[in-house]
Amino acid sequence: MNITSKTKVIVGFGSCGIAAGAAKTYDKLVAMQQAGTIDFELSKTSCIGMCYKEPLVEIKDNSGWVIYGDMTADKVEAVVLKHIQNKETAVEYAVSAENFAAVEEAFFEGQVKIALRNCGHIDPESLEEAEQQQAYQAIRNILANEMSGQEVIKTLLDSGLRGRGGGGFPTGLKWKFAAQSDSDEKYIICNADEGDPGAFMDRSLLEGDPHAVLEGMMIGGYAIGASTGVIYCRAEYPLAIKRLNIAIGQAKSKGYLGRNIFGKDNFSFDIYVKEGAGAFVCGEETALIASIEGQRGMPRKRPPFPAVSGLWKKPTNINNVETWANIPWIFNHGAAAYAAFGTEKSKGTKVFALTGKIQNGGLVEVPMGITINDIIYKLGGGIQNGKKFKAVQLGGPSGGCIPAELGDTCVDYDSVNATGAIMGSGGMVVMDESTCMIDLAKFFLHFTQDESCGKCTFCRIGTKRMLEILERITEGKGKAEDIEMLELLAHQIKDNSLCGLGQTAPNPVLTTLRYFRHEYEAHIFDKKCPAKVCKPLLHYEIDPEKCTGCMVCGKKCPVNAIDGDRKKVHVIDQLLCIQCGECFNVCRFEAVQVD
C-alpha cells in the first residue's frame, strides 16, 4: 500500500539514545527505506527524557503519534511495519501516545515542559522546525515593539525566574546590575560546564534545542547592552558542541546573529562556543571567566562581581543553560504565565536529572512545589527491586542528602535549602537501603577534593583531612572524636573558602551527619556497616543448617579461607578472610551470612 509522506518515523538521537544503540536502529530504518517495501519520512530528534526506555522511536501520521521504547535494531522493523502497514499500535513497546491513553506512561504525568518544550519534538539541526515552534519570535517581538532594556528586565523580574545553575539568584536582578554598569563593552555568558549529574540536563538541552539557548542569550544581550555572547561548554559534550555550532551558523545565515539584527541598527549580537576542559571549579563564575581568558580556571575574590568586572574586566552576565532556555518562553507567553507555576518564592519549573536506584531514570521537568516523593514514586516509578527509599542526594557533588522521612519536602529553593541540601543545577540521585551514607559522603567528598583548584587553604587541605577521616571510618579505624572533628572542619571550610565549590563541599558530610549520625556511630563504636557496604567492617560466616557442602564457595575464595569436604559443612577461617564477599555472591543456598 502507498503511505503518504505525512507518515514520519523519528529516532531519538541524544547522547543517551546513541549510547543505547539508536545509531543501529536508525541504520535499520534506512535499510528499510532503501529496500522500497515501505514508504516513510525518516528523521532524528534528541532525548525526550525517558532515558530508561532508549532507544526511542516516534511514529507520526494523520491519526496522531506514538512513541515506542526499547527500539533496538532487531525490534524496530516489526514494530514499524505493524504500525504503518497494519495500522496497529504495537502496545507492548508503546510508552506514550497522543490518542491511546492505554499506553500513557506515568513518567510524563505531572511534568510541565518549558525549558524542555522542544526537546525530543524537533530536529535540533533544523532551524525551520525550531521556527515552527516559535524560535526567535520573542526577540523579534521585543525589537518590533521597541521594548527598552529596562522593560525587558522588568518582564523577567515579574516572571520570578531565578537562576537554575545553583544559587537561585533572581535572574532579572542579575541582569539589572549588569545593565546599570557603565561600559561600551559588555558580555553574555552561558555556563554549560556544570560537572554534576545536572550537567546531563545542560547537555540534553543543548543537544535538543540549541536555538532556545541562543535566543535567550540574545534577549539578555539586548537587555544589558551586550554585543557578544560566549557559550562555555565542556569538550566532553561533542554532540552538544556540534549542534550548537550548526545552530549558530544557521542563525547567522538568516541574519538572526550578527550586525543590525532584524534590520535594527541599534542591536548587534554574536555568539561563539568556547570549549572547556571539564574542571568542576569552572562552574563557578569567576573561574569560568578566567578559563575563557586563557588562564587557569581559578576563582577570583569578589567584589567586584562579574556584573561590574567580568570577562576581560568588562560587565558580564552569566546564566546557565536551563535559565537561558526558559527566557524565550517567558516573552512568548508572558511573565504571569510563567509565574503561575511554582510557589511564592520559587516560580516556574525545574529540570532534574533523575538517577540512582530509581526505576525510571531520565530527565524530568516539574513545576516548583512538587514533592520529592511525587518525583520519585509517580514520575520515577519508585525504587528498583522493591527496596526501600532511603535518601536522595540533591544538588550534585556539593549538594546534600535528604532522608526518606523528609520525602514530602517541596522542591523549591527555600524548602530544599532548609534541609541542608541545595537545588544546584538539577542532579537528583536516589538511594535505597543498600546505600552506606558514610561511603556515599566519602564518594562525593573525594570528587570535590580532587576538583579543588587548590587556591584556598581551607578547601585544598580541609577537604583532604575530612576525606582521610571518612576513609578511616569506613576502614573500621574510626575514633570517638572523628564526628566532632568532621563537623569542625566542615564549618571552617564553608565559612572560609573563596568560592562555591569549597563553601558547599562539606554539604554531603554535614547532611549525612545530621540525618544518619547513627550510621557514623555504628561504624566507629560497633565496627559495623549497617548497609553492609564497607568491606573491612563485614564479617562472613557459614550457616551449618543451610550449607550443603557443594564446595563452590571454597573454589571461588581467592585466599583459600574456606575449608570443608564435599557434602560437609564448610567453615571460614576468619584470620585468612579478606572480606571480598565472593563466597556470599556465589552461594546458591543462602548459607553464607554477612554481618
C-alpha positions as CSV (number, residue, x, y, z in Angstrom):
1,M,0.0,0.0,0.0
2,N,1.1,3.6,-0.6
3,I,1.9,5.6,2.5
4,T,1.6,9.3,2.4
5,S,4.7,11.4,3.1
6,K,3.0,12.6,6.3
7,T,4.0,9.4,8.0
8,K,7.2,10.2,9.8
9,V,9.5,7.9,11.8
10,I,11.7,9.9,14.2
11,V,14.6,8.4,16.1
12,G,15.8,9.8,19.4
13,F,19.4,10.8,18.8
14,G,20.5,12.3,22.0
15,S,23.7,11.1,23.6
16,C,21.7,8.7,25.8
17,G,19.9,7.2,22.8
18,I,23.1,6.8,20.8
19,A,24.7,5.0,23.8
20,A,21.7,2.7,23.9
21,G,22.0,1.8,20.2
22,A,20.0,4.4,18.4
23,A,22.5,4.6,15.5
24,K,22.0,0.9,14.7
25,T,18.2,1.4,14.9
26,Y,18.5,4.4,12.5
27,D,20.6,2.4,10.1
28,K,18.0,-0.4,10.1
29,L,15.3,2.1,9.2
30,V,17.5,3.5,6.4
31,A,17.8,-0.1,5.0
32,M,14.0,-0.5,5.1
33,Q,13.6,2.7,3.1
34,Q,16.2,1.6,0.6
35,A,14.6,-1.8,0.2
36,G,11.4,0.1,-1.0
37,T,9.0,-2.2,0.8
38,I,7.5,0.7,2.9
39,D,7.5,4.4,2.5
40,F,8.0,6.9,5.3
41,E,10.0,10.0,6.2
42,L,12.9,9.4,8.5
43,S,14.5,12.0,10.7
44,K,16.3,12.4,14.0
45,T,15.4,14.2,17.2
46,S,17.0,14.5,20.7
47,C,16.3,13.0,24.1
48,I,12.7,13.4,25.4
49,G,13.8,12.5,28.9
50,M,12.7,8.8,29.0
51,C,16.3,7.6,29.1
52,Y,15.4,4.3,30.7
53,K,13.4,3.3,27.5
54,E,16.1,4.2,25.0
55,P,16.4,3.8,22.0
56,L,13.1,5.7,21.4
57,V,11.3,5.9,18.1
58,E,8.2,8.1,17.4
59,I,5.8,7.4,14.5
60,K,3.6,10.3,13.5
61,D,0.8,10.4,10.9
62,N,-2.6,12.0,10.4
63,S,-4.1,9.9,13.2
64,G,-1.6,11.1,15.8
65,W,1.7,10.0,17.2
66,V,3.0,7.0,19.2
67,I,6.4,6.8,20.9
68,Y,7.9,3.3,21.2
69,G,10.6,2.4,23.7
70,D,13.4,-0.2,23.7
71,M,13.6,0.1,19.9
72,T,16.8,-1.8,19.2
73,A,17.7,-2.7,15.6
74,D,16.3,-6.2,16.0
75,K,12.8,-5.0,17.1
76,V,12.2,-1.8,15.1
77,E,11.4,-3.3,11.7
78,A,8.5,-5.4,13.0
79,V,7.1,-2.5,15.1
80,V,7.2,0.0,12.2
81,L,5.6,-2.5,9.7
82,K,2.9,-3.3,12.2
83,H,2.2,0.4,12.9
84,I,2.3,1.7,9.3
85,Q,1.1,-1.2,7.2
86,N,-1.3,-2.8,9.5
87,K,-2.3,0.5,11.2
88,E,-2.0,-1.2,14.6
89,T,-0.2,0.1,17.7
90,A,2.5,-2.2,19.0
91,V,1.2,-1.9,22.5
92,E,3.9,-4.0,24.1
93,Y,6.5,-1.4,23.1
94,A,4.4,1.8,23.2
95,V,5.4,4.2,26.0
96,S,3.3,7.3,25.1
97,A,0.6,8.1,22.5
98,E,-1.5,11.1,21.5
99,N,-4.7,9.2,21.1
100,F,-4.2,6.0,23.0
101,A,-4.3,6.5,26.8
102,A,-3.7,2.8,27.5
103,V,0.0,3.3,26.8
104,E,0.5,6.6,28.6
105,E,3.5,6.4,30.8
106,A,3.2,7.9,34.3
107,F,6.7,9.3,33.7
108,F,5.1,12.2,31.8
109,E,2.3,12.8,34.3
110,G,2.8,15.9,36.4
111,Q,5.6,17.2,34.1
112,V,5.4,20.7,32.7
113,K,7.8,21.3,29.8
114,I,9.0,24.8,29.4
115,A,12.8,24.6,29.2
116,L,12.5,21.2,27.6
117,R,9.5,22.2,25.5
118,N,11.1,21.2,22.1
119,C,13.5,18.5,23.2
120,G,12.6,15.3,21.5
121,H,10.0,17.0,19.3
122,I,12.1,18.8,16.7
123,D,15.2,18.0,14.7
124,P,17.7,20.0,16.6
125,E,19.7,20.6,13.5
126,S,16.8,22.1,11.6
127,L,16.2,25.9,12.0
128,E,12.9,25.5,10.1
129,E,11.5,23.1,12.7
130,A,12.7,25.3,15.5
131,E,11.0,28.3,13.9
132,Q,7.8,26.3,13.7
133,Q,7.9,26.2,17.5
134,Q,8.4,30.0,17.8
135,A,12.2,30.1,17.8
136,Y,13.4,33.7,17.5
137,Q,9.8,35.0,17.8
138,A,10.4,36.5,21.3
139,I,13.5,38.6,20.2
140,R,11.7,39.6,17.0
141,N,8.7,40.9,19.1
142,I,11.0,42.7,21.5
143,L,12.7,44.6,18.7
144,A,9.5,45.2,16.7
145,N,7.8,46.6,19.8
146,E,10.9,48.7,20.6
147,M,10.9,47.5,24.2
148,S,13.7,49.1,26.2
149,G,16.2,47.1,28.1
150,Q,14.6,48.2,31.3
151,E,11.2,46.9,30.1
152,V,12.8,43.5,29.2
153,I,14.4,43.3,32.6
154,K,11.1,44.2,34.3
155,T,9.3,41.4,32.5
156,L,11.9,39.0,33.7
157,L,11.6,40.3,37.3
158,D,7.8,39.9,37.1
159,S,8.2,36.3,36.0
160,G,10.1,35.4,39.2
161,L,12.7,33.4,37.3
162,R,15.6,32.5,39.4
163,G,19.0,31.2,38.2
164,R,18.8,27.5,37.5
165,G,22.5,26.9,37.9
166,G,22.8,26.6,41.7
167,G,22.3,29.7,43.9
168,G,18.9,30.6,42.7
169,F,19.6,34.4,42.4
170,P,16.8,36.3,40.7
171,T,17.7,36.4,37.0
172,G,16.1,39.8,36.4
173,L,18.0,41.4,39.2
174,K,21.3,39.9,37.9
175,W,20.6,41.4,34.5
176,K,19.7,44.8,36.2
177,F,23.1,45.0,37.8
178,A,24.9,44.3,34.6
179,A,22.7,46.8,32.7
180,Q,23.5,49.5,35.2
181,S,27.2,49.1,34.8
182,D,28.6,51.9,32.7
183,S,30.6,50.4,29.8
184,D,30.5,50.4,26.0
185,E,31.6,46.8,26.0
186,K,29.6,44.0,27.8
187,Y,29.4,40.3,27.6
188,I,26.8,37.5,28.0
189,I,28.0,34.0,29.0
190,C,26.2,30.7,29.0
191,N,27.6,28.4,31.6
192,A,27.3,24.9,30.2
193,D,30.1,23.4,32.3
194,E,28.4,22.1,35.4
195,G,30.2,18.8,36.3
196,D,27.5,17.1,38.4
197,P,24.6,14.9,37.3
198,G,22.7,18.1,36.4
199,A,25.2,18.5,33.6
200,F,23.2,15.8,31.8
201,M,20.4,18.4,31.7
202,D,22.6,21.0,30.2
203,R,23.9,18.6,27.6
204,S,20.4,17.4,26.7
205,L,19.1,21.0,26.3
206,L,22.0,21.9,24.1
207,E,21.6,18.8,22.0
208,G,17.8,19.1,21.8
209,D,17.0,22.8,21.4
210,P,20.1,24.9,20.8
211,H,18.2,27.8,19.2
212,A,16.3,28.3,22.5
213,V,19.6,28.9,24.3
214,L,20.9,31.2,21.6
215,E,17.7,33.3,21.6
216,G,17.7,33.5,25.4
217,M,21.3,34.9,25.2
218,M,20.2,37.4,22.5
219,I,17.4,38.7,24.7
220,G,19.9,39.0,27.6
221,G,22.4,40.8,25.4
222,Y,19.7,43.3,24.3
223,A,18.6,43.9,27.9
224,I,22.0,44.7,29.3
225,G,23.6,46.2,26.2
226,A,26.0,43.4,25.3
227,S,27.0,42.6,21.7
228,T,28.9,39.3,22.3
229,G,27.9,36.0,23.8
230,V,30.1,33.1,24.8
231,I,28.9,29.5,25.4
232,Y,31.4,27.8,27.7
233,C,30.8,24.1,27.2
234,R,32.9,21.2,28.3
235,A,34.7,19.4,25.5
236,E,33.3,16.1,26.7
237,Y,30.0,17.1,25.0
238,P,30.9,16.7,21.4
239,L,27.3,16.3,20.1
240,A,26.1,19.4,22.0
241,I,29.0,21.4,20.6
242,K,28.4,20.2,17.1
243,R,24.7,21.1,17.3
244,L,25.4,24.5,18.9
245,N,27.8,25.4,16.1
246,I,25.3,24.2,13.5
247,A,22.6,26.4,15.2
248,I,24.9,29.4,15.3
249,G,25.8,29.0,11.6
250,Q,22.1,28.8,10.7
251,A,21.2,31.8,12.8
252,K,24.0,33.9,11.2
253,S,22.9,32.8,7.7
254,K,19.3,34.1,8.4
255,G,20.6,37.3,9.9
256,Y,19.5,36.4,13.4
257,L,23.0,36.8,14.7
258,G,25.5,39.5,13.6
259,R,25.0,43.2,12.9
260,N,21.7,45.0,12.8
261,I,19.6,42.1,13.7
262,F,16.1,42.1,12.1
263,G,17.1,45.4,10.5
264,K,17.5,47.2,13.8
265,D,20.6,49.3,13.7
266,N,20.6,49.6,17.5
267,F,21.2,45.8,18.1
268,S,24.1,43.7,17.0
269,F,24.9,40.4,18.7
270,D,27.1,37.4,18.0
271,I,27.9,34.2,19.8
272,Y,30.7,31.7,19.8
273,V,31.5,28.5,21.7
274,K,34.4,28.1,24.0
275,E,35.3,24.5,24.8
276,G,36.3,23.9,28.4
277,A,38.4,21.1,29.9
278,G,35.7,19.9,32.2
279,A,37.0,21.2,35.5
280,F,34.3,21.3,38.1
281,V,35.5,24.5,39.6
282,C,34.9,26.2,36.2
283,G,31.2,26.0,37.0
284,E,32.0,28.9,39.4
285,E,31.5,32.2,37.5
286,T,34.9,33.8,38.1
287,A,36.9,30.6,37.4
288,L,34.9,30.2,34.2
289,I,35.8,33.7,33.2
290,A,39.5,33.0,33.9
291,S,39.3,29.9,31.7
292,I,37.7,31.8,28.8
293,E,40.5,34.4,29.0
294,G,43.1,31.6,28.7
295,Q,44.1,31.5,32.3
296,R,44.0,28.6,34.8
297,G,40.4,28.1,36.0
298,M,40.6,29.5,39.5
299,P,38.1,31.7,41.3
300,R,38.7,35.4,42.0
301,K,37.9,37.3,45.1
302,R,34.6,39.2,44.9
303,P,33.7,42.1,44.8
304,P,33.9,43.2,42.1
305,F,31.3,40.9,40.8
306,P,31.1,39.9,37.1
307,A,28.2,42.4,36.6
308,V,30.8,45.1,37.2
309,S,34.0,43.5,36.1
310,G,33.8,40.1,34.4
311,L,35.2,38.9,31.1
312,W,38.1,41.0,30.0
313,K,37.2,43.2,33.1
314,K,34.0,44.3,31.4
315,P,30.5,44.0,32.8
316,T,29.3,40.4,32.2
317,N,26.1,38.5,32.9
318,I,26.3,34.7,33.4
319,N,23.5,32.3,33.5
320,N,23.3,28.5,32.9
321,V,21.8,26.6,30.0
322,E,18.4,26.0,31.7
323,T,18.0,29.6,32.6
324,W,18.6,30.8,29.1
325,A,16.2,28.2,27.6
326,N,13.4,29.5,29.8
327,I,13.6,33.1,28.7
328,P,12.1,33.0,25.1
329,W,9.1,31.1,26.6
330,I,8.5,33.8,29.1
331,F,8.4,36.5,26.5
332,N,6.2,34.5,24.1
333,H,3.7,33.6,26.8
334,G,4.0,36.4,29.4
335,A,5.6,36.8,32.8
336,A,2.3,36.0,34.5
337,A,2.0,32.6,32.7
338,Y,5.4,31.6,33.9
339,A,4.8,32.9,37.5
340,A,1.6,30.8,37.6
341,F,3.7,27.7,38.1
342,G,5.6,27.1,41.3
343,T,5.5,28.6,44.8
344,E,5.5,32.1,46.1
345,K,9.3,32.5,46.1
346,S,10.2,29.8,43.5
347,K,8.4,30.4,40.3
348,G,8.2,28.3,37.1
349,T,9.6,24.8,36.6
350,K,12.8,22.9,37.3
351,V,14.6,20.3,35.3
352,F,16.1,17.3,37.2
353,A,18.4,14.5,36.1
354,L,16.7,11.6,38.0
355,T,19.2,8.8,38.6
356,G,20.4,6.3,41.1
357,K,18.3,3.4,42.5
358,I,15.2,4.5,40.6
359,Q,13.0,2.6,38.2
360,N,12.6,5.3,35.6
361,G,15.8,7.3,35.4
362,G,15.9,10.2,33.0
363,L,15.3,13.9,32.5
364,V,12.1,15.4,34.1
365,E,10.8,18.9,34.2
366,V,8.4,19.6,37.0
367,P,6.7,22.7,38.5
368,M,8.3,24.1,41.6
369,G,6.5,23.0,44.7
370,I,6.1,19.3,43.7
371,T,7.3,17.0,46.5
372,I,10.3,14.8,46.4
373,N,8.1,11.7,46.9
374,D,6.0,12.6,43.9
375,I,9.0,12.8,41.7
376,I,10.4,9.5,42.9
377,Y,7.2,7.5,43.1
378,K,5.0,9.0,40.4
379,L,7.4,10.0,37.7
380,G,10.3,7.8,38.7
381,G,8.2,4.7,39.3
382,G,9.7,4.1,42.8
383,I,12.8,2.3,43.9
384,Q,14.4,-0.6,42.0
385,N,13.9,-4.2,43.0
386,G,11.2,-3.4,45.6
387,K,13.7,-1.9,48.1
388,K,13.1,0.9,50.5
389,F,13.7,4.6,49.7
390,K,16.5,5.7,52.0
391,A,17.6,9.2,50.8
392,V,18.0,11.5,47.8
393,Q,21.1,13.4,47.1
394,L,20.1,16.8,45.7
395,G,22.3,19.4,44.1
396,G,25.2,17.4,42.7
397,P,28.5,16.6,44.4
398,S,28.2,19.8,46.5
399,G,24.6,19.0,47.4
400,G,23.1,17.4,50.5
401,C,21.4,14.2,51.4
402,I,17.7,14.4,52.2
403,P,16.3,11.4,54.1
404,A,13.2,9.4,53.2
405,E,11.3,10.8,56.2
406,L,11.5,14.3,54.5
407,G,10.2,13.0,51.2
408,D,7.2,15.3,51.5
409,T,9.6,18.3,51.2
410,C,8.5,20.7,48.4
411,V,11.0,21.2,45.7
412,D,11.7,24.9,45.9
413,Y,14.7,26.9,46.9
414,D,13.8,27.7,50.4
415,S,12.4,24.3,51.4
416,V,15.4,22.4,49.9
417,N,17.9,24.8,51.5
418,A,16.3,24.2,54.9
419,T,17.2,20.5,54.7
420,G,20.8,21.3,54.2
421,A,20.8,20.4,50.6
422,I,20.8,22.8,47.6
423,M,18.9,22.9,44.3
424,G,22.1,23.0,42.3
425,S,21.9,22.6,38.6
426,G,19.4,19.7,38.9
427,G,21.1,16.4,39.9
428,M,18.8,14.1,41.9
429,V,20.4,10.8,43.0
430,V,18.1,8.4,44.6
431,M,19.4,5.9,47.2
432,D,17.9,2.7,48.7
433,E,18.5,0.8,51.9
434,S,21.7,-0.8,50.4
435,T,23.5,2.6,50.4
436,C,26.0,3.3,53.1
437,M,25.7,7.0,53.8
438,I,29.3,7.4,55.0
439,D,30.6,5.7,51.9
440,L,28.4,8.0,49.8
441,A,29.7,11.1,51.6
442,K,33.2,9.8,51.0
443,F,32.5,9.4,47.3
444,F,31.2,13.0,46.8
445,L,34.0,14.5,49.0
446,H,36.6,12.6,47.1
447,F,35.2,14.2,43.9
448,T,35.2,17.8,45.3
449,Q,38.6,17.4,46.9
450,D,40.0,16.1,43.7
451,E,38.4,19.0,41.8
452,S,39.6,21.7,44.2
453,C,41.7,24.3,42.3
454,G,44.0,24.5,45.4
455,K,43.8,28.3,45.8
456,C,42.2,28.2,49.3
457,T,43.9,26.5,52.2
458,F,40.7,25.5,53.8
459,C,39.3,23.9,50.6
460,R,42.6,22.4,49.5
461,I,43.7,20.9,52.8
462,G,40.5,20.9,54.8
463,T,38.6,18.6,52.4
464,K,41.7,16.3,52.3
465,R,41.6,16.0,56.1
466,M,37.9,15.3,56.0
467,L,38.4,12.7,53.4
468,E,41.1,11.0,55.4
469,I,38.7,10.8,58.4
470,L,35.9,9.3,56.3
471,E,38.3,6.7,54.8
472,R,39.4,5.8,58.3
473,I,35.9,5.4,59.5
474,T,34.9,3.1,56.5
475,E,38.0,1.0,57.1
476,G,36.9,0.3,60.7
477,K,39.5,2.6,62.3
478,G,37.2,5.4,63.3
479,K,37.8,7.2,66.6
480,A,35.3,8.7,69.0
481,E,36.4,12.2,68.3
482,D,36.1,11.8,64.5
483,I,32.5,13.1,64.3
484,E,33.3,16.3,66.2
485,M,36.3,16.8,64.0
486,L,34.3,16.4,60.8
487,E,31.8,19.0,61.9
488,L,34.5,21.4,63.0
489,L,36.4,21.1,59.7
490,A,33.2,21.3,57.6
491,H,32.1,24.6,59.1
492,Q,35.6,26.1,58.8
493,I,35.7,25.1,55.1
494,K,32.2,26.5,54.5
495,D,33.0,29.8,56.2
496,N,36.5,30.5,54.8
497,S,36.6,29.1,51.3
498,L,36.7,31.6,48.5
499,C,34.2,30.1,46.0
500,G,31.1,28.0,45.9
501,L,33.0,24.7,45.4
502,G,34.7,25.0,48.8
503,Q,31.7,26.6,50.6
504,T,29.4,23.7,49.6
505,A,31.9,20.8,49.5
506,P,31.1,19.7,53.1
507,N,27.3,19.5,52.5
508,P,27.2,15.7,51.9
509,V,29.1,15.2,55.2
510,L,27.0,17.7,57.2
511,T,23.7,16.3,55.9
512,T,24.6,12.7,56.5
513,L,25.8,13.6,60.0
514,R,22.6,15.4,60.6
515,Y,20.2,12.7,59.4
516,F,22.3,9.5,59.6
517,R,24.5,10.0,62.6
518,H,23.6,6.6,63.9
519,E,25.5,5.1,60.9
520,Y,28.6,7.0,61.8
521,E,28.3,5.8,65.4
522,A,27.8,2.2,64.2
523,H,31.0,2.4,62.1
524,I,33.0,4.0,64.8
525,F,31.8,2.3,68.0
526,D,30.3,-1.0,66.9
527,K,32.7,-1.5,63.9
528,K,29.7,-2.4,61.7
529,C,28.4,-1.1,58.5
530,P,24.5,-1.2,58.7
531,A,24.2,-1.2,54.9
532,K,26.8,-4.0,54.6
533,V,28.9,-2.0,52.1
534,C,32.2,-1.2,53.8
535,K,34.2,-4.4,53.4
536,P,36.7,-4.1,56.3
537,L,33.7,-4.0,58.6
538,L,32.0,-7.1,57.3
539,H,32.0,-10.5,58.9
540,Y,31.2,-13.6,56.9
541,E,30.1,-16.9,58.4
542,I,28.6,-20.1,57.0
543,D,25.3,-21.3,58.5
544,P,25.7,-25.0,59.2
545,E,21.9,-25.5,58.8
546,K,21.9,-24.3,55.2
547,C,25.3,-25.4,54.0
548,T,25.1,-28.4,51.6
549,G,28.8,-28.8,51.1
550,C,28.7,-28.0,47.4
551,M,32.3,-26.6,47.6
552,V,31.5,-23.7,45.2
553,C,32.4,-21.1,47.8
554,G,35.7,-22.8,48.6
555,K,36.7,-22.9,45.0
556,K,35.9,-19.2,44.5
557,C,37.7,-17.9,47.6
558,P,40.8,-16.1,46.4
559,V,42.8,-16.7,49.6
560,N,41.6,-20.3,50.4
561,A,40.0,-19.2,53.6
562,I,37.1,-21.7,53.4
563,D,37.7,-25.3,54.5
564,G,35.3,-28.3,54.1
565,D,34.8,-31.6,52.2
566,R,32.1,-32.3,49.7
567,K,28.7,-32.6,51.3
568,K,30.2,-31.5,54.6
569,V,29.6,-28.2,56.4
570,H,32.2,-25.6,55.4
571,V,33.9,-23.1,57.7
572,I,35.5,-19.7,57.1
573,D,38.9,-19.0,58.6
574,Q,38.4,-15.5,60.0
575,L,42.2,-14.9,60.1
576,L,42.5,-15.5,56.4
577,C,39.3,-13.9,55.2
578,I,39.7,-10.6,53.3
579,Q,36.0,-9.8,53.3
580,C,35.9,-9.8,49.5
581,G,32.3,-11.2,49.5
582,E,32.9,-13.7,46.7
583,C,31.5,-16.6,48.9
584,F,28.3,-14.6,49.6
585,N,27.9,-13.9,45.9
586,V,28.2,-17.4,44.6
587,C,26.3,-19.3,47.4
588,R,23.0,-20.6,45.9
589,F,21.6,-21.8,49.2
590,E,21.9,-18.5,51.3
591,A,24.3,-20.3,53.6
592,V,26.8,-17.6,53.7
593,Q,25.8,-14.9,56.2
594,V,27.2,-11.4,56.4
595,D,27.1,-9.2,59.4
